[in-house]
Amino acid sequence: MYGLCNLSVVPCRLEASDASEQVTQLLFGDHFEVLNHGPLWCRIRLATDGYEGFIGSKQFRFISPHTFSLIENTPMAFFDDLVQVVYHENSQTHLPLVLGSNLPLFAGDGFEIENDVYRFQGKLFTPLRDLRRSLQELASIYLNAPYQWGGKSPFSIDCSGFVQLIFKMHGILLPRDARVQAEYGNTLSFVEEAEPGDLAFFDNDEGNIIHVGMIITGNKIIHASGKVRIDKLDHQGIYNAEARSYTHRLRLLKRIVDEVDAR
């Protein structure tokens, strides 16, 4: 069985319970395999990153294997505003979507998902030819978005979800978690080598990767820590000028954009 998220933002949990930890979020247009379907909860596997978790059984729609395959083989389309509204013709209602939502099978002024017809009048996101500049400009739109574990929207986002979304909107699919993202790309030896769009990873006292951010111009990093913010970066880590202290210890630097082909 296959499904598609047809709501703005849906929590995906570690276990089948409203009290369980949110491990990620589904945005409108995310498609997935339904591994187990129950009356209240479904266990799913997301198509773009293989992430698994539980979502409410009333918070998605089933799609056919054919539709799933079409979505898999059609370039993703995104709008370029923090929030955009689409019109659902079947119910004659409007649905607000957040930045990073996919408009599956988009064509012209809307898209159809089997018997559901949506109309869209906004502007589509088009990456700049300068990929590094494009990544940086898109990331800046999320500034001041509040941090939330497992979040992936401009109103609640975590560090790895932030990085994953920025790259996804440029056709580059990265894993969901920072420790796995750190396995991608080529390692840089010095901070001075880093360019906008490169990723910096940070560890804890046990040596585990616990944080990620994207390097931008001016020896700075944009990352989600309390909120999406910009801080100084050097060979020690992230320096928070407000706190007058280092908040994260640098573990490694990775170059992604020259190593991963856009989808």
N, C-alpha and C positions, 0 to 999 in steps of 0.2 A: 504494500500500500504506500501511497505517496500523498504528501500534503503541501500546502502553501499558506503562509501567514497572510491573512486578509484583514488584519487589524494594524493599528499604528505601531504599537510596541507591546510585545508579549514576553513576560518573564519565562525563562527556561531554568528549571530547578534541578538540584542534585538528586532529590528524591521526590516521590509522588505525594507531595504535601504542600499546602500553602505556607507552612512554617519552615519549609526546607530552604536552604541556602540558594540564592539566585546565582547560577554559574555563568549565564550569559543572557542576552536578550535577542528575540527575533524582531526584525523590522519588517514592515510590509514588503511583500514580494519574495521573502526568503523561502526557498523550497527545500524539501527534506524527505527522507524515507521514514515511514511510520513503522517502527520496530515492534511495538506492542500497543494495541488499542484497547483501552478500558472505558468504563462509563464516565469516569471523572478525569483520568489522566492518560496521556499517551507518551510513550518513550519514543524519541525521534533521533535521527542522525542527520545533521545539516549537510547539504550537498556541497557547499563551497569550502568547508574546512573539516568535515567529518566529526564535528563536535556532537556529543550526545547528552541528552537530558530529558526532563519531563516538562510538558506543557499541558495546560488545561484542554480537555477534549472539546470544549465549546469555543476554543480560541483559534481555530484554523478551518480551512476547508480542504476536503480531499480533492486530489486531481488524478487523472488517469496516467498510466505509464507513458502514453504518447505525449501528453502535455508536459510531463516531467522531462522527457527527452528533448522536446522543443525548447524548453527554457534552458536546459543544459547547453544546447548548441546555438543559442541566440545571444549575441553580445548584450551585456547588461546596460541598462539606461537609468540615469539618475537625474533628478532636478538639482538646481544649484542654490536654493534658498534654505534657510534653517527649517522653515515649515512651509508646506505646500498643500493645497486642498485639491483632491480629485473628486469627481462626481460619479457616483454609482448609479447608472441608469436603471438597473433592475428595481432597486428600492427607492429611487429618486431621493437619495440622501447624499450628503457630503461627508468626506472622510479626510481629516487632517493627517498628513504624513510628515515625518521628520527627515532631515538630511541624512543620506545614506540608504534610504529606502530604494529598492529596485522597482522599476516599472517593467514588469515582465512582458515580453513579446510586444514591446512598444512599436507603434506604427502610426505616423501622422499626428493625430490629435488625441490619441488614446491607446487603449490596449484591451484585449479580450482574454479572459481566462475561462475557457470552455463557455459556459452560458452566462458568465458575468462580464458586463461591459462597463468600462471606466473611461471617463473623459478627462483630459488634462490640458490646461491652457497656459501653464507656466513655461519657463525656459529650461531646456536640458543642460546638464553640466557637460562642458567640453574641456578636457584637459588642455593646458597650454603646450605648445611645442617644446618649450623648455621644461622638461619633466621635473627637475629639481625645484624650479621656481613655482611650478604648478602645485606640487606637494606642499610647499611652504604656505602658499596663499590659501589653499583649502584648509590646512590645519589651523590657520589663524581665525577662521570663522567660528571654531569651537572654543575660543578663548572665554574663560569664566564659566564654562559648563561645569556643574558640580560633579564631584567624584562620587561614584557609587559602584561598589563591587559587582561585577558582572554586567554593568551598564554599557550601552552602545548608542545612546541617543544624545542630542545636544542638551538634554535636560537631566541626564544621569549617565556617566560614562567612566570606565576605568582605563588604566594606562594602556593595556594591550588591546582593548577594544577600540580605543582611540587610534592607535597605530594601524590596526587591521582595517578599519573603515577608510582611513585616508588613502591607503594603498589600494584597497578594493575599488574605490571610485576611480582609480587610474588603471584598472584592469589587472592589478597585481594581487594575487591571492596569497595571503599569509595565514599561518595557523592562528588560533585564538589566544593562546597563552604565551606570555613573555618568554618563559624558559624554552619553549619550542621555537618561537620566532628567532631566538638566539642561534639556532642551528642553521639558519639560512644566510646566504651571502658570503662575502669574503671578509676576513678579519683585517682590521686596520691596526697598525702598531702604535700610532700616536694620535692624540687629539688634533694636532696641527694638520694631519692629513685629511680630517673629516670635512665633508661638504654638506650643504643643505640636502636633506633627504636621507642621509645616513642615519643609522639607528645606534643608540647608546643603551647598554644594558647594565644593570646594577644588582649587586648581591647583598646578602645578609651575612651575619657572623658565621653561619654554617656553610657559606659558599654557594647558596642557592640563589638563582636568578629570581628577583622579586619585583623588578621594575624595568620599564622601558620608556624611552622618549625619542623624539626625532630632532636631530640637529638642524638648526637654522643659522642664518648669517650672524656674524658678530660674536662667534664663540658662545653661542647660546643654545638652549634646548627648550622645546615646547613639549610639555608632558602633563599628564593628569595626576595631580597630587593635591588633594583637597578640592581642587578645581583645575581646569586646564589653564596652565600658566606658562610664563617664559622666565627662565632663570639662567644664570651663568653656568658654564660647564668648563672644567679644566681636568687635568690628569688625575686629580683626587676624586672628583665627582661633581655633584650639583651643589652650587652655592646659592642659598636663599638670602638675598640682601636684606629682606625684611626681618628675618630671624637672625641675621648675621652669623650664620653657621652653615656647615655642610649638612644636607639632608639625606643624600644618597651616595653610596660609594661605587665608583666606576669599576665595572668588571671587564667589559669588552666593547669594542666598536665594530659595527658591521656595515658593509656597503651592499645595499639591496638592489638599487635601481639599475645598476649596470650588470647585474647577475641574473635577474628574473625577467623573463619575457612577459610582456603584457598579454592578457588573455584576449 
